[in-house]
Amino acid sequence: MSEKISDAPSLRESPAPSVSGRIVPRMSWPRPATPTDLVPAWAGEFLDFEDWVSKATNRLTGTYDPMMGNEVPAVCIDAFGRRCTAGGHFRRAKEEGAFPVRFFWDCEPPSNRKDGSSPKDRLKAEGL
């Protein structure tokens, strides 16, 4: 115990691992998502808040996944690209004019498109 407290290395002196001044994420979970060309296979949309209130229960009944043995929930995305998972998110979409809110259960690769369009072309055509 002859070591002085002032001689101990400080946390402030050891910089975070970085490359060119940027923090490098660790290689353990959670990892950043890998970008893909997958696009949502849109199943429907809610035109306004009242449409969501009256029809969400019927429209968002998920599909059953036989591999996992449970129901797959729908993914809802507002017009600004934000995910809506709770009532407050839909209320925010109403207040900020972010309807229609679209929903999907699955994504599709570019090769599954019937019209042969690329993902960027399809998103442009849909106004996203």
Secondary structure, 3 states (H helix, E strand, C coil): CCCCHHHCCCCCCCCCCEECCEECCCCCCCCCCCCCCCEEEEEEEECCHHHHHHHHHHHCCCEEECCCCEEECCEEECCCCCEECCHHHHHHHHHCCCCCEEEEEEEECHHHCCCCCCHHHHHHHCCC
